[in-house]
Amino acid sequence: MFLNGNDLRIVSLLDRKRRLGHLIQRAGVESLHYSEPFTNGLGLFAECEERSLEGVIAKHANSIYRSGPSSAWINVKCPTHRRVQ
């Protein structure tokens, strides 16, 4: 996880995503879709509900990169999701 010789493992998730977005845009790569980070929990749940998702896997915005299991990751269930039988 290096960019131009800089170690990005110590950079926050939001900053890493911002840098990735700039790289994708500059490269003009159309086969990749960059998603803006959700910083509004209610907006995230509205999106989950609209897409009929069970939930999302989320990571704390200011967390640094760490391989292996981490408490920075959380599983967030959509409160209105109903399993289709």
Helices and strands as residue ranges (DSSP letters): E 2-3, E 6-7, G 8-10, H 13-27, H 41-50, E 55-59, E 73-77
